[in-house]
Amino acid sequence: MTETSAEPIAALVTGASRGIGKAIAQRLSDDYFVIGTATSEDGAQAITNALGANGLGLVMRVDDDESVSSAYSELSERSLQPLVVVNNAGITRDNLLLRMKTAEWQEVLETNLGGLYRVVKPALRAMMKARWGRIINLSSVVARMGNAGQSNYVATKAGIEGFTRALAHEVASRGITVNAVAPGFIESDMTADLTPEQVELMLARVPLGAMGATTDIAAAVAFLAGSGAGYITGETLHVNGGLHMN
Ligand SMILES: NC(=O)c1ccc[n+]([C@@H]2O[C@H](COP(=O)([O-])OP(=O)(O)OC[C@H]3O[C@@H](n4cnc5c(N)ncnc54)[C@H](OP(=O)(O)O)[C@@H]3O)[C@@H](O)[C@H]2O)c1
C-alpha cells in the first residue's frame, strides 16, 4: 500500500511531543505524513516545527472525549484520515495499592486504556474502507513481569495487550493489523526520576547491560507499520534488552 499510493498515507502518533512518541513520529515521517499529538498548544506547535513538510502537530488529550473528537474533526477538515495509528500516550501514577488514591487509579486507566478506545474507534472506518490499516499500541515489559507500586499502570498495559489480540481478530479480514510493542527500560522523562541506585539495580537485570533508546522503540514500531510486517497481527513485540524473555 505505501509503495503504490500517490498521496502519502497519514499516520497518527499520540503523545509525540516527547520521549518515545517523538522518536516514533520522527521515524515514521520518513514514510508517512505524520500527525503527532501533544496535550498543549505549545507542544503541538513544536511537533509541527519538528516535522516540517512531513507532518503536523495537534492538541489531543486521550483521556477526554471532547478533545479526541475535536482533533478528529480538525483532521477531517484537512482531509486527513490516518491509516496508521500509534497509541503511544501513556502516564504513570505510581503508588503501592494500599496507599493508592482513587484519582491515581482512574487517571492511569482513563489515559492508557480509555485513550485506546477513544483514539482507535474513530479511525477504524477509514481503514476498513481502504482495506488496509496498521494499529500499534505501546505496552510495557511490566505487563508480563508485574512491578510493585504500579498495579494501575500494569493493569492498563496488560489490558492493552488483550485489547490488541481481540481487535486483531475483529479487523483482520479487512486487511488491518493490530500489534503491540512492549518497551523495557528506556531513557525518557518517564524514567528520568529514578535514582542512580535504582538505575544500577535495574541495569543489573538487563542482559544487554544498558537502557534502551527511544529510537530502539521507534524502529520496532516502524517495522510493524511497514509492508514487511503485513502477516503479523495480534502480536506483542518485546524490546527490552533481554530483561524479560518469553
Ligand atoms: N520510558 C520507558 O521506559 C517505557 C517503558 C515501557 C513502556 N513505555 C510506554 O511508552 C509510551 C511513551 O512513554 P515515554 O517514556 O515516552 O513517556 P513520556 O516521556 O512521559 O511522554 C508521555 C507522552 O504522552 C503524552 N500524554 C500524557 N498524558 C496525555 C494525555 N492525557 N493525553 C494525550 N497525551 C498525553 C505527553 O504529552 P505532553 O508532552 O503534552 O504532556 C507525552 O507526549 C507510554 O505508553 C509508556 O507507558 C515507556
PDBQT file of the ligand as one rigid body, heavy atoms in Angstrom, charges set to zero:
ROOT
HETATM    1  N1  LIG A 301      10.125   5.062  29.072  1.00  0.00    +0.000 N 
HETATM    2  C1  LIG A 301      10.025   3.788  29.351  1.00  0.00    +0.000 C 
HETATM    3  O1  LIG A 301      10.955   3.194  29.930  1.00  0.00    +0.000 OA
HETATM    4  C2  LIG A 301       8.811   2.996  28.937  1.00  0.00    +0.000 A 
HETATM    5  C3  LIG A 301       8.814   1.634  29.217  1.00  0.00    +0.000 A 
HETATM    6  C4  LIG A 301       7.716   0.872  28.860  1.00  0.00    +0.000 A 
HETATM    7  C5  LIG A 301       6.632   1.454  28.222  1.00  0.00    +0.000 A 
HETATM    8  N2  LIG A 301       6.648   2.799  27.964  1.00  0.00    +0.000 N 
HETATM    9  C6  LIG A 301       5.465   3.346  27.293  1.00  0.00    +0.000 C 
HETATM   10  O2  LIG A 301       5.833   4.100  26.167  1.00  0.00    +0.000 OA
HETATM   11  C7  LIG A 301       4.936   5.204  25.994  1.00  0.00    +0.000 C 
HETATM   12  C8  LIG A 301       5.720   6.512  25.936  1.00  0.00    +0.000 C 
HETATM   13  O3  LIG A 301       6.486   6.618  27.109  1.00  0.00    +0.000 OA
HETATM   14  P1  LIG A 301       7.560   7.796  27.327  1.00  0.00    +0.000 P 
HETATM   15  O4  LIG A 301       8.556   7.240  28.265  1.00  0.00    +0.000 OA
HETATM   16  O5  LIG A 301       7.999   8.350  26.038  1.00  0.00    +0.000 OA
HETATM   17  O6  LIG A 301       6.639   8.853  28.115  1.00  0.00    +0.000 OA
HETATM   18  P2  LIG A 301       6.882  10.419  28.393  1.00  0.00    +0.000 P 
HETATM   19  O7  LIG A 301       8.265  10.816  28.022  1.00  0.00    +0.000 OA
HETATM   20  O8  LIG A 301       6.417  10.634  29.786  1.00  0.00    +0.000 OA
HETATM   21  O9  LIG A 301       5.868  11.122  27.359  1.00  0.00    +0.000 OA
HETATM   22  C9  LIG A 301       4.491  10.923  27.500  1.00  0.00    +0.000 C 
HETATM   23  C10 LIG A 301       3.772  11.444  26.286  1.00  0.00    +0.000 C 
HETATM   24  O10 LIG A 301       2.361  11.199  26.478  1.00  0.00    +0.000 OA
HETATM   25  C11 LIG A 301       1.661  12.430  26.376  1.00  0.00    +0.000 C 
HETATM   26  N3  LIG A 301       0.498  12.437  27.266  1.00  0.00    +0.000 N 
HETATM   27  C12 LIG A 301       0.492  12.394  28.623  1.00  0.00    +0.000 A 
HETATM   28  N4  LIG A 301      -0.775  12.436  29.076  1.00  0.00    +0.000 NA
HETATM   29  C13 LIG A 301      -1.574  12.531  27.984  1.00  0.00    +0.000 A 
HETATM   30  C14 LIG A 301      -2.975  12.621  27.782  1.00  0.00    +0.000 A 
HETATM   31  N5  LIG A 301      -3.843  12.630  28.803  1.00  0.00    +0.000 N 
HETATM   32  N6  LIG A 301      -3.446  12.724  26.516  1.00  0.00    +0.000 NA
HETATM   33  C15 LIG A 301      -2.598  12.700  25.469  1.00  0.00    +0.000 A 
HETATM   34  N7  LIG A 301      -1.254  12.612  25.578  1.00  0.00    +0.000 NA
HETATM   35  C16 LIG A 301      -0.757  12.535  26.833  1.00  0.00    +0.000 A 
HETATM   36  C17 LIG A 301       2.660  13.507  26.736  1.00  0.00    +0.000 C 
HETATM   37  O11 LIG A 301       2.235  14.752  26.173  1.00  0.00    +0.000 OA
HETATM   38  P3  LIG A 301       2.681  16.186  26.803  1.00  0.00    +0.000 P 
HETATM   39  O12 LIG A 301       4.130  16.379  26.448  1.00  0.00    +0.000 OA
HETATM   40  O13 LIG A 301       1.801  17.151  26.134  1.00  0.00    +0.000 OA
HETATM   41  O14 LIG A 301       2.468  16.068  28.293  1.00  0.00    +0.000 OA
HETATM   42  C18 LIG A 301       3.926  12.940  26.098  1.00  0.00    +0.000 C 
HETATM   43  O15 LIG A 301       3.966  13.234  24.729  1.00  0.00    +0.000 OA
HETATM   44  C19 LIG A 301       3.950   5.135  27.158  1.00  0.00    +0.000 C 
HETATM   45  O16 LIG A 301       2.783   4.472  26.751  1.00  0.00    +0.000 OA
HETATM   46  C20 LIG A 301       4.698   4.308  28.196  1.00  0.00    +0.000 C 
HETATM   47  O17 LIG A 301       3.815   3.642  29.060  1.00  0.00    +0.000 OA
HETATM   48  C21 LIG A 301       7.705   3.579  28.313  1.00  0.00    +0.000 A 
ENDROOT
TORSDOF 0
